[in-house]
């Protein structure tokens, strides 16, 4: 059976070519999208907007404002430590996460400041409706968010951790929702390597978060006066961390954009480290969960120095006493000479 008449074939070919050309010209590529951010006259106010994109990373996303102001200056922060002053920038996201995109614009002339904030979920692929960012960190200090997409609209969603209900959220009219897990994990600090499994009802699969230690250090044992190499993870990015060992301060280190630091410190020759035992590292800001420890040998290489210190103290005390006695005798001799010079008999 002949489906198309011989004379109609050129028309069919033309239609197919037009459809192919239209798909290329008018359908946006999956790895490049544009999202508007609404600006409001406020100081740090946040909107409840939650947009998302799906695609293979890296994903290029274009941002713009709904109502631009001629001649205004713009400052964008993309939530991954980078920024731009372009009025309508394109930014490349390299990993799935929930990003807080912020824009600040200053109008010319009167200097009116407008700000806007957008929660933006970059999902790895279509069909994956749960996202956790980051996938590992330190309970109690690492900011962790859980996001969902393509859920039933305007509906209560039950969120579970290891099978137990921990929160209820409500999806918006786009079927999206987001939950901050930071305080929940802070109340459940577990040893390093613990895996938390998160699920939902209605079910959209599950996703996990793995704990890692905030501090690791080497060597794990030694004597005061030596040095240790300390590595910190999951701290606030671009901030200063103060490191302590058994109470005494080792010093401070600056974290990078990922919240990590690596620094060498000297082990102070002071109590309690001069005594043998195990001492915990601690930091400000604090890290919950398991921590690194240092076992001090104490007596090795320190006992002799410790007693020499006491010997020097005793010698110093003796010299002070001798000085006081000699000065007292000198004053008495001067008093006797003054009395004799005055013609008086010294009893």
SERO-4910 file (N, C-alpha, C, O; in steps of 0.05 Angstrom, whole numbers):
BEGIN
 pado doro    nc1    nc2    nc3   cac1   cac2   cac3    cc1    cc2    cc3    oc1    oc2    oc3
  Unk    A     17    -24      0      0      0      0     18     25      0     37     27     15
  Unk    A     11     44    -17     27     68    -19     15     89     -1     -8     97     -5
  Unk    A     31     98     19     21    117     39     18    145     27     -2    158     30
  Unk    A     40    154     14     39    181      2     40    179    -29     54    162    -40
  Unk    A     24    196    -41     25    197    -70     52    207    -79     65    222    -65
  Unk    A     60    199   -103     86    206   -112     89    236   -114    111    247   -108
  Unk    A     68    250   -122     71    279   -124     72    294    -98     81    317    -98
  Unk    A     64    281    -75     64    295    -49     90    292    -34     94    305    -14
  Unk    A    108    276    -44    133    271    -29    149    296    -25    160    300     -4
  Unk    A    152    314    -45    167    339    -40    156    356    -17    171    368     -3
  Unk    A    129    355    -15    117    370      7    123    358     34    128    372     54
  Unk    A    124    331     35    130    317     60    159    323     69    165    329     92
  Unk    A    177    323     49    205    329     55    208    357     64    224    362     83
  Unk    A    193    376     52    195    404     60    185    407     89    197    423    104
  Unk    A    163    394     96    152    395    123    172    385    144    176    397    165
  Unk    A    185    362    138    204    350    156    228    369    160    238    372    183
  Unk    A    238    381    138    260    399    141    253    424    157    269    434    173
  Unk    A    228    434    153    219    457    169    217    451    198    225    467    215
  Unk    A    207    427    205    205    418    233    233    416    246    236    424    269
  Unk    A    252    404    231    279    401    241    292    429    246    304    433    267
  Unk    A    288    447    226    300    473    229    287    488    252    301    503    267
  Unk    A    261    485    256    247    499    278    256    489    305    259    504    324
  Unk    A    261    462    307    271    451    333    298    462    340    305    465    364
  Unk    A    314    467    319    341    477    325    341    507    333    355    515    351
  Unk    A    324    522    319    324    551    323    308    560    347    315    579    361
  Unk    A    286    546    353    267    556    373    267    540    399    256    551    419
  Unk    A    278    517    401    279    501    425    306    507    439    327    501    428
  Unk    A    305    518    463    331    525    477    346    500    484    334    479    489
  Unk    A    373    501    483    389    478    491    385    470    520    379    487    536
  Unk    A    388    445    526    382    435    553    403    445    574    397    445    598
  Unk    A    427    452    565    447    460    583    450    490    586    469    500    598
  Unk    A    431    506    575    432    535    578    403    546    581    387    543    563
  Unk    A    398    558    604    371    569    609    375    597    620    396    606    628
  Unk    A    353    612    620    353    640    630    331    642    652    309    634    648
  Unk    A    339    654    674    321    657    697    321    686    705    342    698    709
  Unk    A    297    698    709    294    725    719    294    725    750    285    706    762
  Unk    A    304    747    761    303    751    790    288    776    796    296    798    786
  Unk    A    267    775    811    251    799    817    266    816    838    275    806    858
  Unk    A    267    842    833    280    860    851    259    874    868    238    881    859
  Unk    A    265    877    894    247    890    912    262    912    927    286    910    932
  Unk    A    248    933    935    260    954    951    262    945    980    243    947    995
  Unk    A    285    934    987    288    922   1013    317    921   1020    334    928   1005
  Unk    A    322    911   1044    349    907   1053    352    877   1061    348    870   1084
  Unk    A    360    861   1042    365    833   1048    339    816   1049    341    793   1057
  Unk    A    317    827   1040    292    810   1040    294    788   1021    306    790    999
  Unk    A    283    765   1027    284    741   1011    256    735   1000    236    738   1014
  Unk    A    255    725    975    230    716    964    228    686    968    248    673    973
  Unk    A    204    675    964    199    647    967    202    632    940    194    609    937
  Unk    A    211    646    920    214    634    893    235    612    894    256    615    906
  Unk    A    228    590    881    247    567    879    246    557    850    226    544    842
  Unk    A    267    563    835    268    554    808    288    531    806    305    527    824
  Unk    A    287    515    785    306    493    782    311    488    752    295    494    735
  Unk    A    334    476    748    342    467    721    351    438    722    362    430    743
  Unk    A    348    424    701    358    397    698    377    396    675    373    409    655
  Unk    A    398    380    677    416    377    654    442    365    662    447    360    686
  Unk    A    459    361    643    485    349    647    505    372    654    506    392    640
  Unk    A    520    368    675    538    388    684    564    388    667    572    367    657
  Unk    A    576    412    663    568    438    675    544    450    660    540    446    636
  Unk    A    527    464    676    503    477    665    506    507    665    515    519    685
  Unk    A    501    519    642    503    548    639    475    560    643    456    553    630
  Unk    A    474    579    661    448    592    668    451    622    665    470    634    675
  Unk    A    432    635    651    432    664    648    413    676    668    391    666    672
  Unk    A    421    698    681    405    711    701    400    740    692    417    753    680
  Unk    A    376    750    698    369    778    692    348    787    712    336    770    726
  Unk    A    343    813    713    322    823    731    297    829    715    298    834    691
  Unk    A    274    828    729    249    833    715    246    861    705    237    866    682
  Unk    A    255    881    721    252    909    713    280    922    717    286    931    739
  Unk    A    295    924    696    321    935    697    319    966    698    300    978    688
  Unk    A    339    978    710    341   1007    712    364   1017    695    386   1008    698
  Unk    A    358   1036    677    379   1046    659    401   1060    675    396   1076    692
  Unk    A    426   1052    669    449   1064    682    455   1054    710    473   1064    723
  Unk    A    440   1034    719    444   1023    746    469   1005    746    477    994    726
  Unk    A    481   1002    770    503    983    774    493    958    787    475    959    804
  Unk    A    504    935    779    494    910    789    516    894    803    540    896    795
  Unk    A    508    879    823    527    860    836    513    834    842    494    833    858
  Unk    A    521    813    828    509    786    831    527    768    847    551    769    845
  Unk    A    515    752    865    528    731    879    513    705    874    489    703    878
  Unk    A    528    685    864    515    661    854    513    638    874    503    617    867
  Unk    A    522    643    898    519    622    919    541    601    919    541    583    935
  Unk    A    560    603    900    582    584    900    609    598    904    630    587    897
  Unk    A    608    623    915    633    637    920    641    656    898    662    669    900
  Unk    A    626    657    876    633    674    854    613    697    851    591    695    862
  Unk    A    620    718    836    603    741    833    607    753    806    625    746    791
  Unk    A    590    772    799    592    786    773    579    813    776    560    817    792
  Unk    A    589    833    760    577    860    759    562    864    732    555    886    726
  Unk    A    558    843    717    544    845    692    514    848    697    504    834    714
  Unk    A    500    865    682    471    868    687    456    842    682    436    837    696
  Unk    A    464    826    662    450    801    656    471    779    651    476    772    628
  Unk    A    483    769    673    506    751    669    497    722    663    474    714    668
  Unk    A    515    707    650    513    679    646    533    665    665    557    673    665
  Unk    A    524    645    680    542    633    700    541    603    696    521    591    690
  Unk    A    565    590    700    567    561    697    567    548    724    584    554    741
  Unk    A    548    530    729    547    514    754    559    487    748    551    474    728
  Unk    A    578    478    765    593    454    760    582    429    775    591    407    768
  Unk    A    565    433    794    556    410    810    528    414    819    519    437    823
  Unk    A    513    393    824    485    396    833    485    406    862    499    397    879
  Unk    A    467    426    866    465    438    893    442    457    893    430    463    872
  Unk    A    435    467    917    415    488    920    430    514    924    442    518    946
  Unk    A    429    531    905    444    556    906    426    580    913    403    581    904
  Unk    A    436    598    930    422    622    936    434    645    920    455    655    926
  Unk    A    420    652    898    430    673    880    419    700    890    395    703    894
  Unk    A    437    719    893    429    746    903    439    767    883    460    764    871
  Unk    A    423    788    880    430    810    863    425    836    878    405    839    892
  Unk    A    443    855    875    441    881    888    446    902    866    467    901    853
  Unk    A    428    920    862    431    940    842    427    968    854    410    972    871
  Unk    A    444    986    846    443   1014    856    436   1032    832    450   1033    812
  Unk    A    414   1047    835    404   1065    814    421   1090    813    431   1099    834
  Unk    A    425   1101    790    441   1126    788    425   1149    799    400   1148    802
  Unk    A    439   1170    806    425   1194    816    419   1192    845    435   1201    862
  Unk    A    395   1181    852    387   1181    880    399   1157    896    397   1157    920
  Unk    A    412   1139    882    426   1117    896    408   1096    909    416   1082    927
  Unk    A    383   1094    899    364   1074    910    376   1046    906    385   1039    885
  Unk    A    375   1031    928    386   1003    927    363    983    926    344    984    942
  Unk    A    364    966    906    345    944    903    359    918    906    381    914    896
  Unk    A    346    899    920    358    873    924    338    851    916    313    855    918
  Unk    A    349    828    909    332    805    903    347    780    910    371    778    906
  Unk    A    332    760    919    344    734    926    327    712    914    303    712    913
  Unk    A    341    692    903    328    670    890    341    643    899    365    640    896
  Unk    A    324    624    908    334    597    913    333    583    886    313    582    873
  Unk    A    356    571    880    359    559    853    370    531    856    392    527    865
  Unk    A    355    511    847    363    483    849    374    473    823    360    472    803
  Unk    A    399    465    822    412    454    799    412    423    802    429    412    816
  Unk    A    393    410    789    391    381    791    408    368    769    412    379    747
  Unk    A    417    344    775    435    331    756    422    321    730    434    323    709
  Unk    A    398    310    732    385    300    708    355    300    712    345    300    734
  Unk    A    341    299    690    312    299    690    302    274    704    312    252    699
  Unk    A    282    277    720    270    253    734    280    250    762    267    237    778
  Unk    A    303    262    769    313    261    797    299    284    812    304    307    806
  Unk    A    283    277    831    267    298    844    277    305    872    266    324    884
  Unk    A    298    292    882    310    299    908    338    308    903    353    297    887
  Unk    A    346    329    918    373    340    916    382    347    944    367    359    959
  Unk    A    407    339    952    419    346    977    446    359    972    461    349    955
  Unk    A    451    380    986    476    395    980    487    406   1006    473    421   1020
  Unk    A    513    400   1012    530    381    999    522    352   1006    505    348   1023
  Unk    A    535    333    994    529    304   1000    545    294   1024    539    272   1034
  Unk    A    565    309   1033    579    302   1057    589    327   1071    593    348   1059
  Unk    A    594    324   1097    603    347   1113    604    340   1142    602    316   1150
  Unk    A    608    360   1159    610    356   1188    584    365   1201    575    388   1198
  Unk    A    571    347   1216    546    353   1229    549    375   1248    567    375   1265
  Unk    A    532    396   1246    533    418   1265    546    443   1254    542    464   1265
  Unk    A    562    441   1233    575    464   1222    570    467   1192    569    490   1182
  Unk    A    568    445   1178    563    447   1149    534    454   1142    516    440   1151
  Unk    A    529    476   1128    502    482   1119    493    461   1099    506    457   1079
  Unk    A    470    448   1105    460    427   1088    431    433   1081    415    439   1099
  Unk    A    424    431   1056    396    435   1047    387    411   1031    402    398   1017
  Unk    A    361    405   1034    348    384   1019    326    396   1002    309    411   1013
  Unk    A    326    390    977    306    402    959    291    381    943    301    359    938
  Unk    A    266    387    936    250    369    920    237    384    897    230    408    899
  Unk    A    233    370    874    221    382    851    201    361    839    205    337    842
  Unk    A    181    372    825    161    355    812    145    338    831    138    315    825
  Unk    A    139    350    855    121    337    874     93    347    868     89    367    854
  Unk    A     73    335    880     45    346    878     44    374    888     57    381    908
  Unk    A     30    392    874     30    420    880     14    426    905     -6    414    911
  Unk    A     24    446    920     10    456    945      1    433    963    -22    431    971
  Unk    A     20    416    969     14    392    985     35    389   1007     58    395   1003
  Unk    A     26    378   1030     44    373   1052     61    348   1045     51    328   1036
  Unk    A     87    351   1050    107    330   1044    120    321   1070    131    338   1084
  Unk    A    119    296   1076    133    285   1099    162    278   1092    166    264   1072
  Unk    A    181    288   1108    209    282   1103    219    264   1125    215    270   1149
  Unk    A    232    242   1118    242    223   1138    272    221   1137    285    226   1116
  Unk    A    284    215   1160    313    210   1162    316    182   1174    308    177   1197
  Unk    A    328    164   1159    331    136   1168    305    124   1176    303    109   1196
  Unk    A    284    131   1161    258    119   1165    240    133   1185    217    126   1188
  Unk    A    251    153   1200    235    168   1220    228    196   1210    245    209   1198
  Unk    A    204    204   1216    194    230   1207    209    252   1222    211    252   1247
  Unk    A    221    271   1207    236    293   1220    224    320   1213    229    339   1228
  Unk    A    208    322   1192    197    349   1185    174    345   1165    172    325   1151
  Unk    A    157    366   1164    136    368   1144    140    394   1129    142    415   1141
  Unk    A    140    392   1103    143    416   1086    119    417   1067    105    398   1064
  Unk    A    115    441   1055     93    443   1036    104    452   1009    119    472   1007
  Unk    A     97    438    988    107    445    962     92    470    952     69    475    960
  Unk    A    105    485    934     92    509    923     75    502    898     72    478    892
  Unk    A     66    522    884     48    516    862     63    505    838     51    499    817
  Unk    A     90    503    840    105    489    820    114    461    828    128    448    813
  Unk    A    105    452    852    112    426    862    140    424    873    152    403    875
  Unk    A    151    447    882    179    448    892    178    455    922    160    468    932
  Unk    A    199    447    936    202    453    964    231    451    972    247    438    958
  Unk    A    239    463    995    266    462   1004    266    461   1035    248    473   1048
  Unk    A    284    446   1046    286    443   1076    315    446   1084    333    433   1073
  Unk    A    320    463   1104    346    467   1116    351    445   1137    337    443   1156
  Unk    A    371    428   1132    377    405   1149    398    411   1170    404    394   1187
  Unk    A    409    436   1170    433    442   1187    427    437   1217    442    423   1230
  Unk    A    404    448   1227    398    445   1255    391    416   1262    396    407   1284
  Unk    A    378    402   1243    371    374   1248    395    357   1251    397    340   1269
  Unk    A    415    361   1234    440    346   1236    456    354   1261    470    337   1273
  Unk    A    454    380   1269    469    389   1293    459    375   1318    474    371   1336
  Unk    A    434    368   1318    422    354   1341    427    324   1341    419    310   1359
  Unk    A    439    314   1319    445    286   1317    473    281   1308    478    267   1288
  Unk    A    493    291   1323    521    287   1315    529    257   1318    525    245   1338
  Unk    A    540    247   1296    547    218   1296    576    215   1288    588    234   1278
  Unk    A    588    192   1293    616    187   1285    621    191   1256    602    190   1239
  Unk    A    646    195   1249    653    199   1221    645    174   1204    648    152   1214
  Unk    A    636    179   1180    628    158   1163    599    149   1166    590    131   1152
  Unk    A    584    162   1184    556    156   1187    541    165   1162    545    188   1153
  Unk    A    523    149   1152    507    156   1128    478    160   1137    465    142   1148
  Unk    A    467    184   1133    439    191   1138    424    187   1111    432    198   1091
  Unk    A    402    172   1112    386    168   1088    360    184   1091    345    181   1111
  Unk    A    354    201   1071    331    218   1072    311    208   1051    319    202   1028
  Unk    A    285    208   1058    264    200   1040    240    218   1043    240    235   1061
  Unk    A    219    214   1028    195    231   1029    170    213   1025    171    191   1016
  Unk    A    148    225   1034    122    214   1027    104    237   1018     99    255   1034
  Unk    A     94    237    994     97    216    973    126    211    966    143    228    966
  Unk    A    131    186    960    158    177    955    169    187    928    155    185    908
  Unk    A    193    197    928    208    204    904    236    194    906    255    207    897
  Unk    A    239    170    917    265    158    920    278    167    946    264    176    964
  Unk    A    304    164    948    318    172    972    345    183    965    355    180    942
  Unk    A    358    197    984    383    210    979    398    210   1006    385    210   1027
  Unk    A    425    210   1006    440    207   1031    460    229   1035    468    243   1017
  Unk    A    467    232   1061    488    251   1070    507    236   1088    499    222   1106
  Unk    A    534    239   1083    554    225   1098    570    244   1115    579    265   1105
  Unk    A    574    237   1141    589    255   1159    619    250   1155    628    228   1151
  Unk    A    634    272   1157    664    270   1157    674    286   1181    660    304   1190
  Unk    A    698    280   1190    708    293   1214    716    322   1207    726    328   1185
  Unk    A    713    339   1226    720    367   1221    750    371   1223    760    389   1209
  Unk    A    764    355   1238    793    359   1242    807    332   1239    798    312   1250
  Unk    A    829    332   1224    847    309   1225    875    321   1228    881    343   1219
  Unk    A    893    306   1242    919    317   1248    940    294   1249    933    271   1255
  Unk    A    964    301   1242    986    282   1243   1012    297   1251   1015    320   1244
  Unk    A   1030    283   1266   1026    256   1277   1006    256   1300    999    277   1311
  Unk    A    997    232   1306    977    229   1328    989    228   1355    975    227   1375
  Unk    A   1016    227   1357   1030    225   1383   1057    239   1381   1068    242   1359
  Unk    A   1067    248   1404   1093    261   1405   1097    275   1432   1083    269   1451
  Unk    A   1117    292   1432   1124    307   1457   1120    337   1453   1123    346   1430
  Unk    A   1114    351   1474   1113    381   1471   1139    392   1460   1160    381   1465
  Unk    A   1136    412   1444   1159    424   1431   1161    415   1402   1176    427   1386
  Unk    A   1146    394   1394   1146    385   1366   1125    401   1351   1116    422   1360
  Unk    A   1118    390   1328   1098    404   1311   1078    384   1300   1083    360   1299
  Unk    A   1054    393   1293   1033    377   1282   1022    391   1257   1022    416   1256
  Unk    A   1012    375   1238    998    385   1215    968    381   1218    960    358   1221
  Unk    A    953    402   1218    924    400   1223    909    408   1198    914    428   1185
  Unk    A    889    391   1191    872    396   1168    843    399   1178    833    381   1193
  Unk    A    830    420   1171    802    425   1179    784    425   1155    791    435   1133
  Unk    A    760    415   1158    740    413   1136    713    423   1146    707    422   1170
  Unk    A    697    432   1127    669    439   1131    665    463   1150    645    465   1164
  Unk    A    684    481   1150    681    506   1165    669    527   1147    667    523   1123
  Unk    A    661    550   1158    651    572   1142    673    580   1122    696    583   1129
  Unk    A    666    584   1096    686    592   1076    698    619   1082    685    637   1093
  Unk    A    723    622   1075    737    648   1076    734    661   1104    727    684   1107
  Unk    A    740    645   1124    738    655   1152    763    646   1168    779    631   1158
  Unk    A    765    655   1192    788    648   1210    779    628   1231    758    631   1243
  Unk    A    795    607   1234    790    586   1253    812    586   1274    836    585   1267
  Unk    A    805    585   1299    825    584   1321    826    555   1331    806    543   1337
  Unk    A    850    545   1332    855    516   1338    867    513   1366    886    528   1373
  Unk    A    856    495   1382    866    490   1409    872    460   1412    860    443   1398
  Unk    A    890    453   1431    897    426   1436    898    422   1467    917    433   1480
  Unk    A    879    408   1478    878    404   1506    875    429   1523    880    429   1547
  Unk    A    866    450   1510    862    476   1524    880    497   1513    870    518   1505
  Unk    A    907    493   1512    925    514   1502    920    520   1472    912    502   1457
  Unk    A    923    545   1464    919    553   1437    943    545   1419    966    550   1427
  Unk    A    938    534   1396    959    529   1377    963    552   1357    985    556   1347
  Unk    A    941    567   1352    942    589   1333    917    590   1317    897    577   1324
  Unk    A    918    605   1295    895    608   1277    902    601   1249    925    603   1241
  Unk    A    881    594   1233    885    588   1205    861    599   1190    839    602   1201
  Unk    A    865    606   1164    844    617   1148    834    596   1128    850    582   1116
  Unk    A    808    593   1126    796    574   1108    794    585   1080    795    609   1076
  Unk    A    792    566   1061    789    574   1033    760    576   1026    743    576   1043
  Unk    A    754    579   1000    726    582    991    709    558    996    684    560    995
  Unk    A    722    534   1002    706    510   1008    704    505   1037    692    485   1046
  Unk    A    715    523   1054    713    519   1083    734    500   1094    729    489   1116
  Unk    A    756    497   1080    777    479   1090    803    495   1095    807    516   1085
  Unk    A    820    483   1113    846    495   1118    866    473   1124    859    451   1132
  Unk    A    891    479   1119    913    460   1125    936    477   1136    946    495   1121
  Unk    A    945    471   1160    966    488   1172    983    472   1192    973    453   1204
  Unk    A   1008    480   1195   1026    468   1214   1027    485   1239   1029    509   1238
  Unk    A   1027    472   1263   1027    486   1288   1048    473   1306   1054    449   1304
  Unk    A   1060    489   1323   1078    478   1344   1062    470   1368   1044    483   1377
  Unk    A   1070    447   1380   1057    437   1405   1071    452   1428   1094    448   1433
  Unk    A   1056    468   1443   1068    485   1464   1078    468   1487   1067    448   1495
  Unk    A   1101    477   1498   1112    464   1522   1100    477   1546   1112    494   1559
  Unk    A   1076    468   1553   1062    480   1576   1041    459   1585   1033    441   1570
  Unk    A   1032    462   1611   1011    444   1621    986    448   1604    980    470   1595
  Unk    A    970    427   1601    974    399   1611    991    381   1593    995    358   1598
  Unk    A   1000    393   1570   1014    376   1550   1040    365   1559   1050    346   1547
  Unk    A   1052    376   1581   1077    366   1590   1074    340   1606   1093    326   1613
  Unk    A   1048    332   1611   1043    307   1624   1032    287   1603   1017    295   1585
  Unk    A   1040    262   1606   1031    242   1586   1001    238   1588    989    239   1609
  Unk    A    989    234   1564    960    230   1563    949    237   1535    965    246   1518
  Unk    A    923    233   1531    910    239   1506    895    265   1508    880    270   1527
  Unk    A    899    283   1488    886    309   1489    871    314   1463    882    308   1441
  Unk    A    847    326   1465    830    330   1442    836    357   1429    842    377   1443
  Unk    A    833    358   1403    833    384   1388    806    396   1390    786    382   1392
  Unk    A    805    422   1391    780    437   1389    784    462   1374    807    471   1370
  Unk    A    762    474   1364    765    498   1348    742    518   1355    722    511   1367
  Unk    A    747    542   1347    726    563   1348    726    575   1319    745    587   1311
  Unk    A    703    572   1304    678    560   1312    681    530   1317    699    517   1307
  Unk    A    662    519   1333    664    491   1342    654    472   1320    638    479   1303
  Unk    A    663    447   1322    655    425   1305    643    404   1323    654    397   1343
  Unk    A    619    394   1315    607    372   1330    616    345   1318    627    344   1296
  Unk    A    613    323   1334    620    297   1324    648    290   1332    660    303   1349
  Unk    A    659    269   1320    685    258   1328    708    278   1321    706    291   1300
  Unk    A    728    279   1338    750    297   1334    776    283   1335    778    261   1345
  Unk    A    797    295   1324    824    284   1325    835    288   1353    826    305   1368
  Unk    A    854    271   1361    867    273   1387    897    271   1384    907    262   1363
  Unk    A    912    280   1404    941    279   1405    949    266   1431    942    275   1453
  Unk    A    966    245   1429    975    231   1453   1003    242   1460   1022    237   1445
  Unk    A   1005    256   1482   1030    268   1490   1047    247   1506   1036    235   1525
  Unk    A   1072    244   1499   1090    227   1515   1098    240   1541   1106    226   1560
  Unk    A   1096    266   1542   1101    281   1567   1129    279   1577   1145    297   1573
  Unk    A   1136    257   1591   1162    254   1605   1185    252   1585   1207    260   1592
  Unk    A   1181    242   1561   1202    239   1542   1212    266   1532   1197    280   1519
  Unk    A   1237    272   1538   1249    297   1529   1238    321   1543   1245    344   1536
  Unk    A   1222    317   1564   1211    341   1577   1217    341   1607   1217    362   1619
  Unk    A   1221    317   1619   1225    316   1648   1249    332   1657   1248    347   1677
  Unk    A   1272    329   1643   1296    342   1651   1292    372   1650   1300    387   1668
  Unk    A   1280    382   1627   1275    410   1624   1257    420   1646   1260    443   1656
  Unk    A   1237    404   1654   1218    412   1674   1232    417   1701   1227    437   1714
  Unk    A   1250    398   1709   1263    401   1735   1284    423   1733   1289    437   1753
  Unk    A   1297    427   1711   1316    449   1709   1302    475   1713   1313    494   1724
  Unk    A   1277    477   1704   1262    501   1708   1258    507   1737   1260    530   1746
  Unk    A   1251    486   1753   1247    490   1782   1274    497   1796   1274    512   1814
  Unk    A   1296    485   1787   1322    492   1798   1329    521   1794   1339    535   1812
  Unk    A   1323    531   1770   1328    560   1764   1311    577   1782   1320    598   1791
  Unk    A   1286    569   1787   1269    585   1805   1280    586   1833   1280    607   1846
  Unk    A   1289    563   1843   1300    562   1870   1325    579   1873   1328    593   1892
  Unk    A   1343    578   1852   1367    594   1852   1360    624   1853   1372    640   1867
  Unk    A   1340    631   1837   1331    659   1836   1321    668   1863   1326    691   1872
  Unk    A   1306    651   1877   1295    658   1904   1318    662   1924   1318    681   1939
  Unk    A   1338    644   1923   1361    646   1941   1376    673   1937   1384    686   1956
  Unk    A   1380    680   1911   1395    705   1905   1379    729   1915   1391    748   1925
  Unk    A   1353    728   1913   1337    750   1923   1339    753   1953   1341    775   1963
  Unk    A   1339    730   1967   1341    731   1997   1369    742   2005   1370    758   2023
  Unk    A   1390    733   1991   1417    743   1997   1418    773   1993   1430    788   2009
  Unk    A   1406    783   1971   1406    811   1965   1392    827   1987   1401    848   1995
  Unk    A   1369    817   1996   1354    831   2017   1370    832   2043   1370    853   2056
  Unk    A   1383    810   2051   1398    809   2076   1422    828   2074   1427    843   2093
  Unk    A   1437    828   2052   1460    846   2050   1451    875   2050   1465    892   2061
  Unk    A   1429    881   2037   1420    909   2037   1411    918   2065   1416    941   2073
  Unk    A   1399    899   2080   1391    906   2108   1416    911   2125   1417    930   2140
  Unk    A   1437    895   2122   1462    899   2137   1475    926   2129   1485    940   2146
  Unk    A   1474    932   2104   1486    957   2094   1473    981   2107   1486   1000   2115
  Unk    A   1446    980   2108   1431   1002   2120   1438   1005   2150   1440   1028   2160
  Unk    A   1442    983   2164   1448    984   2193   1476    996   2197   1480   1012   2216
  Unk    A   1495    989   2180   1522   1000   2182   1522   1030   2177   1536   1045   2191
  Unk    A   1506   1039   2158   1504   1068   2153   1492   1083   2176   1500   1105   2183
  Unk    A   1472   1071   2189   1460   1084   2213   1480   1086   2235   1481   1107   2249
  Unk    A   1498   1066   2240   1518   1067   2261   1538   1089   2255   1546   1104   2273
  Unk    A   1546   1092   2230   1566   1113   2223   1554   1140   2227   1568   1159   2236
  Unk    A   1528   1144   2222   1516   1171   2226   1515   1178   2256   1520   1201   2263
  Unk    A   1509   1158   2272   1508   1164   2301   1536   1171   2312   1538   1189   2328
  Unk    A   1557   1156   2303   1584   1162   2312   1593   1189   2303   1607   1203   2318
  Unk    A   1586   1197   2280   1594   1224   2269   1581   1246   2286   1592   1268   2288
  Unk    A   1558   1240   2297   1544   1261   2313   1555   1262   2342   1545   1278   2358
  Unk    A   1576   1246   2350   1588   1247   2376   1572   1232   2397   1577   1235   2421
  Unk    A   1554   1215   2389   1538   1200   2408   1550   1172   2411   1563   1161   2393
  Unk    A   1546   1162   2435   1556   1135   2441   1535   1115   2432   1512   1116   2439
  Unk    A   1546   1097   2416   1528   1076   2407   1526   1054   2428   1546   1042   2435
  Unk    A   1502   1048   2438   1499   1027   2458   1506   1000   2448   1505    980   2462
***
